Structures are given as structure tokens and as C-alpha cells.
């Protein structure tokens, strides 16, 4: 590890991964489950998505130690057909259940061409993009999504109606990195509102509605009052309800106000999050080489399209993250100071010597 002149601390991918594995094992996870959780969190940091990477370890450890997350929980298929399944997460770590569910979806898609797997009795699963990428890594198209505690308004509501409900897709792209999009249905992450509140700054009027349901530039009081605005208004709200349907209603999980807050609610209780995973086998629909040539041609067309003055490059979704990933593998992951502070807290929770581990 080394600290730069800025507020970043750089660690190798392997070092950070081993730290997270060790922390999870000390909290009672099996080596396999600890690795699965670490795989998701560290990959997310390597992509540069620090809000959903190892910064969350502290919150997961709190729930594991309290019992709301079951260290020995085992996700299982509760019901299934040839092209679908419902997975009961047994309140295991959300990453463990989600990897199990996507792997189930991949197996069924290889047999039927397309599959759906819904998840109930789970918890916060981190970055949705990781599970979609598991499909693209195997040459399939993947979608992943989950519901969450309401924090986002509906057009005209005075408070939150849906969660920020992430949705992601990943598409294998031949000689290019997988096309990868991971987004929530909110205009902005709640963490940005918290940061502005801490700094005493006003926020753009497109971020938040106040207690009266009207747009506000005042972040004070959130999340106790007010709610995030849905991305693109009624469009983001509509997507949120699609996710709620597939991840919450159809899976048998809790939905909308029935979902627990994994970070702040009683750590001894399960949160009953839902999730959904869809996999599509390209080979079932056209020869893989044909699809590869077609998507490579599309990406090349985008890269070669006319650009506005001062724009050096046109990107497809995921290219920036893959560039950050390659840099992280070669030169280490530059962790922001808030992530380092959270990891220090996590180390203390499981009696690990943070400084010795990273020296």
C-alpha cells in the first residue's frame, strides 16, 4: 500500500481481495462464500464504482455479526421449470445468493435459450453490473436487477414510493470489452445528497423533492424527509415498477415499503430484498460468430461516428470502467479516503490489524 499526495490510498487488487476474504471469514462465512463476496466488492472498486465496492463491507459485517445476515445461510432453488427458477436466499450474504442465482440462470438459458431467475429472502447485493457481467463473461447476454427500501419519489408524491432499484445489462462484444451498463432509477445517488448536506451546500433542483413533493435545492432533512427524484421523471418511475415486478412481486420477495433498510434497520432482522436475473444464450438464436461480427461492427460504427468539437472519443457503456479495471490490475486500486476509513472500521469489527495487513 502507498498513500499519494492526494487523499487516495493505493493497494493491489490481490491485497484488497485477501483483506475482504479474511474479514468475511472472521465474520463466520465459509471460504467459498467469503471469496464470492470479495469477488463482487473488489471488482466493483477496480471498475471505479467506489460507492458499491469495499466501502460497503462494514455494513455487511454489522449484519453478519448481528444475525440479520446468516453467515451459514445457503441459497437454494425453491421452485423451477425448464426456463425459470425462484431462489430462496436464506438471508445469506446478498452477493452469495446473487452469484448462485445468475449461475442458475446461465444453466437454464443454455438449455432453453433464455431464462428468468427470481430471488426472495435476500439482502443488498452491491453492484448489479457484476452479475450481468458473469453472463457476458460466458458469452451470454445478462440482465440483473433488485429492489430496495423506498427512497425515490413518484411524479407528484410527497415522499418515497420505490427504491433506487438498480438494473444492469452486459453484452459480450467480441474483440471489445463487454458492453456494460449499471444504473439506478434515481436521478442521483443518495450519497451525493448526504455529501452536500455535510458540506452545507445547495443541490441542483433535479435531485430531490422536499416534504411538499416539490423540487428543492436544500439537502437538509434527507432522508428523514423528502425523496430522490426519479431519473427522467415518469420514465424512471416506470422502470422502477418493472424492476419491482420482476424482483419483488414475481419472486415472492418483499416489495416497496416492505423491504428493510439493510444499512440502518435492526441488524438482527432480515431485510427480505428481492432480485431478478435474466440470461440469453446468443448461440440459441444465431451463430456466435455472426453475433460477434454484428456487435463489433456496431461498436466500430459508434467509435467512428462524427464527434463534437473538443470530444476525443465516443464511448459505449462500460468502456470507462474497463479502462479503470486494467489500470487497477496493473498499478493498483486508488481507494478514496472515505473507503479507507470504512475499511479501517471493518477491520476493527472483526479484530483485524488494518495497518499490519496493508504494510
C-alpha positions in Angstrom: 0.0 0.0 0.0 1.1 3.6 -0.6 -0.6 6.9 0.1 -0.4 9.6 -2.6 -0.2 13.3 -2.0 -4.0 13.4 -2.5 -6.5 11.7 -0.3 -6.2 8.3 -2.2 -4.5 5.2 -0.9 -3.4 2.7 -3.5 -3.5 -1.1 -2.8 -3.0 -4.0 -5.1 -6.1 -5.9 -6.3 -4.8 -9.1 -4.6 -4.1 -7.4 -1.3 -7.6 -5.8 -1.1 -9.2 -9.1 -2.1 -7.4 -11.0 0.6 -8.4 -8.4 3.2 -12.1 -8.7 2.3 -11.9 -12.5 2.2 -10.3 -12.6 5.7 -12.8 -10.1 7.1 -15.8 -12.2 5.8 -14.3 -15.4 7.2 -13.8 -13.8 10.6 -17.5 -12.9 10.5 -18.3 -16.6 10.0 -18.6 -17.1 6.2 -17.1 -20.2 4.6 -14.0 -19.7 2.5 -16.1 -20.1 -0.7 -18.7 -17.6 0.4 -16.1 -15.1 1.6 -14.4 -15.3 -1.8 -17.7 -14.8 -3.6 -18.4 -11.7 -1.6 -14.9 -10.4 -2.1 -15.0 -11.0 -5.8 -18.0 -8.7 -6.2 -16.8 -5.9 -3.9 -13.2 -5.7 -5.2 -14.2 -6.0 -8.9 -16.6 -3.0 -8.3 -13.7 -1.0 -6.8 -11.5 -1.9 -9.7 -14.2 -0.5 -12.0 -14.0 2.7 -10.1 -17.5 2.4 -8.6 -16.4 3.1 -5.0 -19.9 3.7 -3.7 -20.8 0.0 -4.1 -17.4 -1.7 -3.5 -15.5 -2.5 -0.4 -16.9 0.6 1.3 -20.0 -1.5 2.0 -18.0 -4.2 3.8 -18.6 -2.5 7.2 -22.3 -2.6 6.8 -22.4 -6.3 5.7 -20.2 -7.2 8.7 -22.5 -5.5 11.1 -25.5 -7.5 9.8 -23.5 -10.8 9.8 -22.4 -10.2 13.4 -26.0 -9.3 14.4 -27.5 -12.2 12.6 -29.8 -10.5 10.2 -27.5 -11.8 7.5 -26.9 -15.6 8.2 -23.3 -16.5 7.8 -24.3 -20.1 7.3 -27.3 -19.3 5.1 -27.5 -21.4 1.9 -29.4 -20.1 -1.1 -31.5 -22.9 -2.8 -33.9 -23.3 -5.7 -37.3 -23.3 -4.1 -39.3 -23.8 -7.4 -38.4 -24.2 -11.0 -39.3 -25.1 -14.6 -37.1 -25.6 -17.6 -36.5 -21.8 -18.2 -37.2 -20.3 -14.8 -36.5 -20.7 -11.1 -37.2 -19.0 -7.8 -34.3 -18.9 -5.4 -34.7 -18.6 -1.6 -31.6 -16.7 -0.4 -32.0 -18.0 3.2 -30.9 -14.5 4.3 -27.3 -15.3 3.2 -25.0 -12.5 2.0 -26.6 -10.9 -1.0 -23.6 -11.4 -3.2 -23.5 -15.1 -2.5 -27.2 -15.6 -3.3 -26.9 -13.4 -6.4 -24.0 -15.3 -7.9 -25.9 -18.6 -7.2 -29.0 -17.2 -8.9 -27.2 -15.9 -12.0 -25.3 -19.2 -12.4 -28.7 -20.9 -12.2 -30.0 -18.6 -14.9 -27.0 -19.4 -17.1 -27.5 -23.1 -16.8 -31.2 -22.8 -17.8 -30.5 -20.4 -20.6 -28.0 -22.8 -22.2 -30.8 -25.4 -22.3 -33.8 -23.2 -23.3 -32.2 -20.1 -24.9 -33.5 -17.6 -22.3 -34.2 -17.9 -18.6 -35.5 -15.9 -15.6 -34.5 -16.4 -12.0 -36.2 -14.5 -9.2 -34.7 -14.2 -5.7 -36.5 -13.8 -2.4 -35.3 -13.6 1.2 -32.1 -11.8 0.1 -30.3 -8.6 1.1 -28.5 -5.7 -0.6 -26.4 -7.2 -3.4 -24.0 -4.4 -4.2 -23.3 -3.6 -7.9 -25.9 -5.0 -10.3 -23.4 -4.9 -13.1 -21.2 -7.7 -11.7 -23.9 -10.3 -12.1 -24.8 -9.2 -15.6 -21.1 -9.4 -16.4 -21.0 -13.0 -15.2 -23.2 -13.8 -18.2 -21.2 -11.8 -20.7 -18.1 -13.5 -19.5 -19.6 -16.8 -20.6 -20.7 -15.4 -24.0 -24.4 -14.9 -22.9 -26.3 -11.7 -22.5 -27.2 -10.9 -18.9 -29.6 -8.6 -17.0 -29.7 -8.2 -13.3 -31.9 -6.0 -11.0 -33.0 -5.7 -7.4 -35.5 -3.7 -5.3 -34.6 -1.7 -2.2 -36.1 0.3 0.6 -38.1 3.2 -0.9 -36.1 6.4 -1.3 -37.3 7.6 -4.7 -40.4 9.6 -5.3 -43.1 9.0 -8.0 -44.1 12.0 -10.0 -46.4 14.0 -7.7 -45.7 12.1 -4.5 -44.8 13.8 -1.2 -42.3 11.1 -0.2 -40.5 7.9 -1.5 -42.5 5.3 -3.3 -39.9 2.9 -4.8 -36.3 2.0 -4.0 -33.4 3.3 -6.2 -33.8 -0.2 -7.7 -30.7 -0.9 -9.8 -30.8 -2.5 -13.2 -27.8 -3.7 -15.3 -27.1 -5.4 -18.6 -24.0 -6.9 -20.1 -23.4 -8.0 -23.7 -20.4 -9.9 -25.0 -18.7 -7.7 -27.6 -16.1 -9.8 -29.4 -12.7 -8.1 -29.6 -14.1 -5.3 -27.4 -14.8 -5.5 -23.7 -18.3 -6.4 -22.8 -20.8 -3.7 -23.2 -21.9 -3.0 -19.6 -24.5 -0.6 -18.1 -25.4 -0.4 -14.4 -27.8 2.3 -13.3 -30.4 3.1 -10.7 -33.8 4.7 -11.3 -32.9 7.8 -9.3 -31.5 11.0 -10.8 -28.6 10.9 -8.4 -27.2 8.6 -5.7 -28.4 9.4 -2.2 -24.7 9.6 -1.1 -24.3 12.8 -3.1 -27.2 14.4 -1.3 -25.6 13.4 2.0 -22.3 14.8 1.0 -23.9 18.2 0.0 -25.7 18.2 3.3 -22.5 17.6 5.2 -20.7 20.4 3.3 -23.6 22.8 3.8 -24.1 23.2 0.0 -27.2 23.6 -2.1 -28.0 20.9 -4.6 -29.4 21.0 -8.1 -33.2 21.2 -8.2 -33.4 17.9 -10.2 -32.0 15.8 -7.3 -34.6 15.9 -4.5 -38.2 16.7 -3.6 -39.0 18.2 -0.2 -41.7 17.3 2.2 -44.2 19.1 -0.1 -43.3 16.9 -3.1 -41.8 19.9 -4.9 -38.2 20.1 -6.2 -35.8 21.6 -3.7 -32.2 22.8 -3.6 -32.0 22.2 0.2 -30.5 18.8 1.1 -31.1 19.3 4.9 -33.5 16.8 6.3 -32.9 14.0 3.8 -33.5 11.1 4.1 -35.9 11.7 7.0 -38.0 14.0 4.8 -38.2 14.3 1.1 -37.1 11.8 -1.6 -34.8 11.4 -4.5 -36.3 12.3 -7.9 -36.7 9.5 -10.4 -34.4 9.7 -13.5 -36.2 11.2 -16.4 -39.4 11.7 -14.3 -42.2 9.3 -15.2 -39.7 7.2 -17.3 -37.5 6.3 -14.4 -40.6 5.7 -12.2 -42.0 3.3 -14.8 -38.7 1.4 -15.0 -38.6 1.2 -11.2 -42.0 -0.5 -11.2 -40.9 -3.0 -13.8 -37.9 -3.9 -11.5 -40.3 -4.1 -8.6 -42.5 -6.5 -10.5 -39.7 -8.9 -11.6 -37.5 -8.7 -8.5 -40.2 -8.2 -5.8 -43.7 -9.3 -6.8 -42.9 -12.3 -9.1 -40.1 -13.7 -6.9 -42.2 -13.6 -3.7 -39.9 -11.2 -2.0 -40.9 -8.1 -0.1 -41.8 -5.1 -2.2 -41.8 -1.3 -1.9 -42.3 -0.3 1.8 -41.9 -3.9 2.9 -38.2 -4.0 2.1 -35.9 -3.4 5.0 -33.1 -0.8 5.1 -30.0 -3.0 5.1 -27.8 -0.2 6.4 -29.8 1.4 9.1 -32.6 -1.0 10.3 -32.2 -3.5 13.1 -29.3 -5.7 12.1 -30.8 -8.8 13.8 -33.6 -8.9 11.3 -33.6 -10.0 7.6 -34.4 -7.3 5.0 -36.3 -9.5 2.5 -34.8 -7.9 -0.6 -35.7 -9.3 -3.9 -33.7 -9.6 -7.1 -34.1 -10.9 -10.7 -31.7 -12.3 -13.2 -32.3 -12.9 -16.9 -29.8 -14.7 -19.2 -30.0 -15.1 -23.0 -27.9 -17.6 -24.9 -26.7 -16.0 -28.2 -25.9 -19.4 -29.7 -29.6 -20.4 -29.4 -30.6 -17.5 -31.7 -27.8 -17.1 -34.2 -24.3 -18.5 -34.6 -22.0 -16.8 -32.0 -19.5 -15.7 -34.7 -22.3 -14.0 -36.6 -23.4 -12.1 -33.4 -19.8 -11.2 -32.7 -19.3 -9.7 -36.1 -22.5 -7.7 -35.8 -21.8 -6.2 -32.4 -18.2 -5.5 -33.3 -19.5 -3.6 -36.3 -21.9 -1.6 -34.2 -19.3 -0.6 -31.7 -16.9 0.3 -34.5 -19.6 2.5 -36.1 -20.1 4.3 -32.8 -16.4 4.8 -32.3 -16.1 6.2 -35.8 -19.1 8.4 -35.7 -18.6 12.2 -36.1 -17.8 13.9 -32.8 -18.5 17.4 -31.5 -15.6 19.8 -31.2 -13.3 19.0 -28.4 -14.6 15.4 -27.9 -11.7 13.0 -28.3 -13.7 9.7 -28.2 -17.2 8.2 -28.2 -17.7 5.5 -25.6 -20.1 2.6 -25.3 -21.4 1.7 -21.9 -18.7 0.1 -19.7 -15.6 1.2 -21.6 -14.6 3.7 -19.0 -15.0 1.1 -16.3 -12.9 -1.5 -18.2 -10.1 1.1 -18.7 -10.1 1.7 -14.9 -10.1 -2.0 -14.3 -7.0 -2.5 -16.4 -5.3 0.3 -14.6 -6.2 -1.2 -11.3 -4.8 -4.6 -12.2 -1.6 -3.1 -13.5 -1.0 -0.3 -11.0 -3.3 -1.0 -8.0 -6.6 0.4 -6.9 -6.6 4.0 -5.7 -9.1 4.0 -2.8 -10.6 7.3 -1.8 -10.2 8.4 1.8 -13.8 7.6 2.8 -13.4 4.0 1.5 -10.1 3.6 3.5 -11.9 4.9 6.7 -14.7 2.5 6.2 -12.2 -0.4 5.7 -10.5 0.5 8.9 -13.8 0.4 10.8 -14.5 -3.0 9.2 -11.1 -4.3 10.3 -11.8 -3.3 13.9 -15.2 -5.0 13.8 -13.5 -8.4 13.2 -10.3 -7.8 15.2 -8.0 -7.4 12.2 -4.9 -5.3 12.3 -5.5 -3.0 9.4 -2.1 -1.3 9.3 -0.2 -4.6 9.5 -2.3 -6.2 6.8 -1.6 -3.3 4.4 2.0 -2.7 5.3 
